[in-house]
Amino acid sequence: MKENEIETIILDKAFEIHRNLGPGLLESVYEKALEYELIQAGIFVVSQVPVPLVYKEIKFEAGFRLNLLVENKVIVEIKANDGLAPVHFAQTLTYLKLSEKKLGLLLNFNVKYLKDGIHRIANKL
């Protein structure tokens, strides 16, 4: 499956979750719900994926954690904030670069209409 096909499935499930739960819950609730929905759809997904990082001679076993890694191709970062700051976009792009992935979705579930909380971030490898 290509990244765009995976993205479509992720977004379909995110819309379903937002319709059923609405805004105002913890990020962990949306993360677990999206993981569940993707697994039910037969999609391979891993949550809280530790990604090692090396800075000079220092090796971090878990330099950061991805909220969800879908089909080992698409990173999903989930937020439930009143608004996203520029750092959220930069963080997602950094995760893409360091994990050598092409596509990331930054999803903020704390919005009235989920379409306003969807941000696609591409890494030009």
C-alpha positions as CSV (number, residue, x, y, z in Angstrom):
1,M,0.0,0.0,0.0
2,K,1.2,3.5,-0.8
3,E,1.3,6.4,1.6
4,N,-1.7,8.2,0.0
5,E,-3.8,5.0,0.3
6,I,-2.8,4.6,4.0
7,E,-3.6,8.3,4.6
8,T,-7.1,7.9,3.2
9,I,-7.8,5.0,5.6
10,I,-6.4,6.9,8.6
11,L,-8.5,9.9,7.8
12,D,-11.6,7.9,7.3
13,K,-11.1,6.3,10.8
14,A,-10.2,9.7,12.4
15,F,-13.4,11.2,11.1
16,E,-15.4,8.3,12.5
17,I,-13.8,8.7,15.9
18,H,-14.4,12.4,15.9
19,R,-18.0,11.9,15.0
20,N,-18.5,9.4,17.8
21,L,-16.4,11.0,20.6
22,G,-16.2,14.7,19.6
23,P,-13.6,17.1,21.0
24,G,-12.4,17.6,24.5
25,L,-10.8,14.3,25.5
26,L,-7.2,13.3,26.2
27,E,-4.8,12.7,23.3
28,S,-4.3,9.1,24.6
29,V,-8.0,8.4,24.1
30,Y,-7.9,9.4,20.4
31,E,-4.6,7.6,19.9
32,K,-6.0,4.3,21.4
33,A,-9.3,4.7,19.4
34,L,-7.4,5.3,16.1
35,E,-5.1,2.4,16.8
36,Y,-8.1,0.1,17.5
37,E,-10.0,1.3,14.3
38,L,-7.0,0.7,12.1
39,I,-6.4,-2.8,13.5
40,Q,-10.0,-3.6,13.0
41,A,-9.6,-2.5,9.4
42,G,-6.7,-4.9,8.9
43,I,-4.0,-2.2,8.9
44,F,-0.7,-2.8,10.7
45,V,-0.2,-0.1,13.3
46,V,2.2,0.3,16.3
47,S,1.7,2.9,19.0
48,Q,4.3,4.8,21.1
49,V,7.2,3.6,18.9
50,P,10.5,4.5,20.4
51,V,13.0,5.8,17.8
52,P,16.7,5.7,18.7
53,L,18.7,8.9,18.1
54,V,22.4,9.4,17.9
55,Y,23.9,12.8,18.6
56,K,27.7,12.8,18.2
57,E,28.9,10.1,20.6
58,I,25.6,10.0,22.6
59,K,23.1,7.3,21.8
60,F,19.5,7.7,23.0
61,E,17.6,4.4,23.0
62,A,14.4,6.4,22.7
63,G,15.2,9.9,21.4
64,F,11.5,10.4,20.8
65,R,8.3,8.4,20.5
66,L,5.9,8.3,17.6
67,N,2.2,8.3,18.6
68,L,1.4,5.9,15.7
69,L,3.4,4.3,12.9
70,V,1.0,2.9,10.3
71,E,2.1,0.2,7.8
72,N,5.7,1.2,8.7
73,K,5.2,4.2,6.3
74,V,3.0,6.9,7.8
75,I,3.6,8.7,11.1
76,V,0.5,10.0,12.9
77,E,1.0,12.6,15.6
78,I,-2.1,13.2,17.7
79,K,-3.0,16.3,19.6
80,A,-6.0,17.5,21.6
81,N,-5.0,21.2,22.0
82,D,-6.9,24.4,21.7
83,G,-4.6,25.3,18.9
84,L,-1.4,24.0,17.3
85,A,1.8,25.9,17.6
86,P,4.5,26.1,14.9
87,V,6.6,23.7,17.0
88,H,4.0,20.9,16.5
89,F,4.6,21.1,12.8
90,A,8.4,21.3,13.1
91,Q,8.3,18.4,15.6
92,T,6.4,16.2,13.1
93,L,8.7,17.1,10.3
94,T,11.8,16.3,12.5
95,Y,10.2,12.9,13.3
96,L,9.8,12.2,9.6
97,K,13.4,13.1,8.8
98,L,14.9,11.2,11.7
99,S,12.8,8.1,11.0
100,E,13.3,8.5,7.2
101,K,9.6,8.4,6.4
102,K,7.9,10.4,3.7
103,L,4.5,11.2,5.2
104,G,3.2,12.4,8.5
105,L,-0.3,13.4,9.7
106,L,-0.7,15.9,12.5
107,L,-4.2,15.4,13.8
108,N,-5.7,17.8,16.4
109,F,-9.0,16.3,17.7
110,N,-9.8,19.3,19.9
111,V,-11.7,21.1,17.1
112,K,-15.4,21.5,16.2
113,Y,-14.8,20.1,12.7
114,L,-12.0,17.6,12.3
115,K,-11.2,18.9,8.8
116,D,-9.8,22.0,10.6
117,G,-7.5,19.8,12.7
118,I,-5.9,17.7,9.8
119,H,-2.4,18.7,8.7
120,R,-0.4,16.7,6.1
121,I,3.3,17.0,6.4
122,A,5.6,15.6,3.7
123,N,9.3,14.9,4.0
124,K,11.3,15.3,0.8
125,L,13.8,12.4,1.1
